[in-house]
Amino acid sequence: MPIHTPDSGRSTDPTIDIVDTRLQLRLDEENITLLIRCALVEDAANASERLGALFADIDVDEDNNDVWITFDEDLWPETKDPIQALAVAELLGIEVEQSMAWRKLPFAWPGLGEHTFSTLEYTKMMLDAYAGPLASKVYLMSVVKVFRRSALFS
C-alpha cells in the first residue's frame, strides 16, 4: 500500500528488509580445527600430552569431510587414541586420519611433562633441568638424536 508523505506530496512504496537473526553454526576449517584441538587437550593426561595437543598439526580437507591429525612423537604416545577428538569428529560426521612425526621442539626434555598434569610444576621442573649440570650433556644427546633421525631419512 503506498504511503503518502504530506511534505513532499508524493507517495512511495515502503522498503522492507527482512533479516534472519537466527544463530547459524559455521563448520568451516577454522571452527572444525578449534573443536578437534579442544578435544585433544581434553584427551591429554599430562603436561607433555597437552603440549602435544597444542602442537599437533590438524588439517581439514576443503570439503570439511576429513581431518588429518599429525602428532609429535615426543609429546603424544603413539599407542594412545584421542578418544574425545574421535568422538567430536564422529558427531560432526568427519573421518579422522592420524600420523606421527618428529619435529624440533621448543624445550628440551619433553618427557618431563609426563610426570605432572600441572603446567606450573612442569615449568619449574624444566627450569631446574636447564639450570642443572646435566643441561650441556642432554643438549649433546639431543644433537646426536637429531643426527641419528636425519641419517635414517637420508
C-alpha positions as CSV (number, residue, x, y, z in Angstrom):
1,M,0.0,0.0,0.0
2,P,1.5,3.4,-1.0
3,I,2.4,5.8,1.8
4,H,1.6,9.4,1.3
5,T,4.0,11.9,2.8
6,P,2.4,15.3,3.4
7,D,5.6,17.3,3.0
8,S,6.6,16.2,-0.5
9,G,3.1,15.5,-1.9
10,R,4.3,12.2,-3.4
11,S,3.7,8.6,-2.5
12,T,6.4,6.0,-2.2
13,D,6.3,2.2,-1.7
14,P,7.8,1.2,1.6
15,T,11.1,-0.7,1.6
16,I,11.2,-3.7,3.9
17,D,14.3,-5.5,4.8
18,I,14.0,-9.0,6.2
19,V,16.9,-10.0,8.4
20,D,17.3,-13.6,9.6
21,T,18.5,-13.2,13.1
22,R,18.7,-16.9,13.9
23,L,22.1,-18.2,15.1
24,Q,23.9,-20.2,12.5
25,L,26.7,-22.7,13.0
26,R,29.6,-22.4,10.6
27,L,31.5,-25.6,10.5
28,D,34.4,-24.3,8.4
29,E,38.1,-25.4,8.6
30,E,38.9,-22.9,11.4
31,N,36.0,-24.0,13.6
32,I,36.5,-27.7,13.0
33,T,40.2,-27.4,13.9
34,L,39.3,-25.5,17.0
35,L,36.8,-28.2,18.2
36,I,39.2,-31.0,17.4
37,R,42.1,-29.3,19.2
38,C,39.9,-28.6,22.2
39,A,39.0,-32.3,22.3
40,L,42.7,-33.2,22.0
41,V,43.5,-31.0,25.1
42,E,40.7,-32.8,26.9
43,D,42.3,-36.2,25.9
44,A,45.7,-35.2,27.4
45,A,46.6,-36.9,30.6
46,N,49.7,-34.8,31.5
47,A,51.6,-31.7,30.6
48,S,53.5,-33.3,27.7
49,E,50.3,-34.6,26.1
50,R,48.7,-31.1,26.4
51,L,51.7,-29.7,24.6
52,G,51.3,-32.5,22.0
53,A,47.6,-31.5,21.6
54,L,48.6,-27.8,21.1
55,F,51.5,-28.7,18.7
56,A,49.5,-31.2,16.7
57,D,49.0,-30.3,13.0
58,I,45.3,-30.5,12.2
59,D,44.4,-30.3,8.5
60,V,40.8,-30.2,7.3
61,D,40.1,-31.0,3.7
62,E,38.4,-28.4,1.5
63,D,35.0,-30.2,1.8
64,N,35.3,-30.4,5.6
65,N,34.7,-34.1,5.5
66,D,38.1,-35.4,6.6
67,V,40.7,-34.4,9.2
68,W,44.3,-35.4,9.4
69,I,46.0,-35.1,12.8
70,T,49.8,-35.3,12.9
71,F,51.2,-35.7,16.5
72,D,54.7,-35.1,17.6
73,E,56.1,-38.5,18.7
74,D,57.9,-37.0,21.7
75,L,54.7,-35.4,23.0
76,W,51.9,-37.8,22.2
77,P,52.1,-41.5,22.8
78,E,51.9,-43.4,19.6
79,T,49.6,-46.0,21.0
80,K,47.1,-43.5,22.6
81,D,43.9,-42.9,20.7
82,P,42.5,-39.4,21.1
83,I,39.1,-40.6,22.3
84,Q,37.4,-37.3,22.7
85,A,38.7,-35.9,19.4
86,L,37.5,-39.0,17.6
87,A,34.0,-38.7,19.3
88,V,33.8,-35.0,18.3
89,A,34.7,-35.9,14.7
90,E,32.1,-38.7,14.6
91,L,29.5,-36.3,15.9
92,L,30.4,-33.9,13.1
93,G,30.4,-36.7,10.5
94,I,34.1,-36.3,9.8
95,E,36.6,-39.1,9.1
96,V,39.9,-38.8,11.0
97,E,43.4,-40.0,9.9
98,Q,46.3,-39.9,12.4
99,S,50.0,-40.0,12.0
100,M,53.2,-39.4,14.0
101,A,56.0,-37.1,13.1
102,W,59.1,-35.7,14.7
103,R,60.0,-32.1,14.8
104,K,62.3,-29.8,16.7
105,L,60.6,-28.9,20.0
106,P,60.9,-25.5,21.7
107,F,62.0,-27.2,25.0
108,A,64.5,-29.9,25.8
109,W,63.3,-32.8,28.0
110,P,59.8,-33.2,26.6
111,G,59.4,-36.3,28.8
112,L,59.4,-34.2,32.0
113,G,55.8,-33.3,31.4
114,E,54.8,-36.9,31.6
115,H,55.3,-36.8,35.3
116,T,52.8,-34.0,36.1
117,F,49.5,-32.6,35.0
118,S,50.4,-29.1,36.2
119,T,51.9,-26.7,33.8
120,L,53.4,-24.7,36.7
121,E,55.1,-27.8,38.1
122,Y,56.3,-28.8,34.5
123,T,57.8,-25.3,34.1
124,K,59.6,-25.5,37.4
125,M,61.0,-28.9,36.6
126,M,62.1,-27.6,33.2
127,L,63.8,-24.5,34.7
128,D,65.6,-26.7,37.2
129,A,66.7,-29.1,34.4
130,Y,68.0,-26.2,32.3
131,A,69.9,-24.8,35.3
132,G,71.4,-28.1,36.3
133,P,74.8,-29.6,35.5
134,L,73.3,-32.1,33.0
135,A,72.0,-29.4,30.7
136,S,75.0,-29.5,28.4
137,K,75.1,-33.3,28.3
138,V,71.4,-33.5,27.5
139,Y,72.0,-30.9,24.7
140,L,74.7,-33.1,23.2
141,M,72.5,-36.2,23.5
142,S,69.6,-34.3,21.7
143,V,72.0,-33.3,18.9
144,V,73.0,-37.0,18.5
145,K,69.3,-38.0,18.5
146,V,68.6,-35.4,15.7
147,F,71.6,-36.6,13.7
148,R,70.5,-40.3,14.0
149,R,67.0,-39.5,12.9
150,S,68.2,-37.4,9.9
151,A,70.5,-40.3,8.9
152,L,67.5,-42.6,8.9
153,F,65.7,-40.4,6.4
154,S,68.5,-39.8,4.0
